Amino acid sequence: MAPPRFIDNYLGYLLGQANHALYKDFDAQVRARGLSSTEWRVLATLHDGDPLTISQLAVEVLAKQPTVTKLVQRMADQGWVALHADPADQRRTLVAATAAGRRLVRPLVEEAKAHEERLLRALGSTEKKALRHLLEKLVALRA
């Protein structure tokens, strides 16, 4: 029996593979609604939260700021997001989901929840809680 390969136990690889398993089938549903994966992440992030600066949004959606700047402008042109000057700092732009953007993403959010639940059926409730807790701890390290 050959020893395990490095990537078979490398956390970054395992997390990437888990992400791919979670998202690969759901991506078809996102695309069927006419959204790219980054547009989906933007709307999913904004649909039930406060407006975010473009910098904050870039961190949340795992994209570079110039990419998000261009993307949200196109999304604003579609009527999915609104752009406003930040009252605390006029140099910053706040991005908020519009009613049309929330209507577009709401069914996808519900589909995402159902998809996640189907994938996690193999785990017990204690395992699901532990998984979320450990992932949240890892995410907190980025700050």
N, C-alpha and C positions, 0 to 999 in steps of 0.2 A: 504494500500500500504506500503510495507516494505521500510525502508530507504535504500539508495544505499550502496552497500558493499564498503569497503575501496578500493579494487583493481579496482572497476569500475571508480574511479576518480583519481587513482594514476598514475601520469605521466609516470613513468617507465614502468608500466604495459601497458598503452595505447600505448606508443612508441613501446614496444615489440610486441604487437598485430598488430600494423600498419606495422611494419617490416615483420612480418609473412605473413600478407595479401599481401604485395608487392612481397615477395620473393617465397612463397610456390609454385606457379604454374611455375615460371621461373626456379626454381631449376631443374625441369625435363629436361628443355632444356640444362642447364649446364651439367647435368649428361649424356645426350644423346651425347654430344660432348666429353665425356671421362674425364671431369674435376670434381674435388671435389669443394665444395663451396669456400674453401680457395684458391685453385688454380685459380678459377675464379676471386676472389677478387685481387689476386696478379697480374694476367695478366691485369685485368681491370684497376688497379692502374698504371701499368707500360707502357701500350701499347701506350700512347700518352704523356708521361711525361719524365722527366729526370730520370736517374738512382737514386736509393735510397739506403741508407745503410740498412742493415738487421734490425737494430733498428727502423729506420723510417718506413720501410715497415711493421714491426710488429704492430706499432701503427695504420697505415693506414688500415690494413686488420683485425684489431681487434683480433689478436692472440698473443700468448706468443713468445718471441724471440727464445727460443730453438726450438719450433715447426716450426717457419718460417725458421730457419737455416736448419733444416732437409728437409723441404718441398722444398726450393729453390734449394738445392743440387739435389734432385730427378727431379725437373723441368729442371735443367741444363742438367742432364743426358738425358732427353727427347728432349733437344734442344730448349726448350721454353724460357729460360732465360739464360743470360750470367753473370758470376761472375767475377769481376775485383777488384784488390786492389784499394783502394781510394788513388789517388795521394796526397791528402792533409794529409792523415794519413794511412800509410801502414798496420796498425793493423785492419782497418775497411774494410769490403767488400761492394762493390757497386753491386747492382742487376739491370739489364736492360733486357727488353723484346727483344728477337731476332726477326728477320723477321718471322720465323716460329711461334713464340708465338703471334706476332701481327696478322698474317694470321688466326690463330686459334681463337683468341678472337674477331676479328673485327665483324664477323656476330653476335656473342653473344651480343656485345655492341649495335648493331643496334636493335636486338631483345629486349634487356633490355629497350632501349628508347621507343620502340613501346609498350611494356608491361606496362611500367610506364604511358605512355600517356593514354592507355585504362583504367587503374585503376583510373586515376585522372580526367576522363571525367566528373564525377559528380561534380567537383569543378569548379567554375568560375575562370577566369584568375587572378582576384584580390585575391581570396582565395589561388590559387596555389602560387602566389608570396609571400603572407603573410606566408604560410606554410614553404616555402623554407627559407625565411628570419628568421623566428623564429627558425627553426632547425639549421640553420647556426650559430645563436647566441648561442644556446645551445652547439653545437659542439665546438665553440670557447672557451667555459669555461673550456674545458679539458686541454688547454695549460697552 
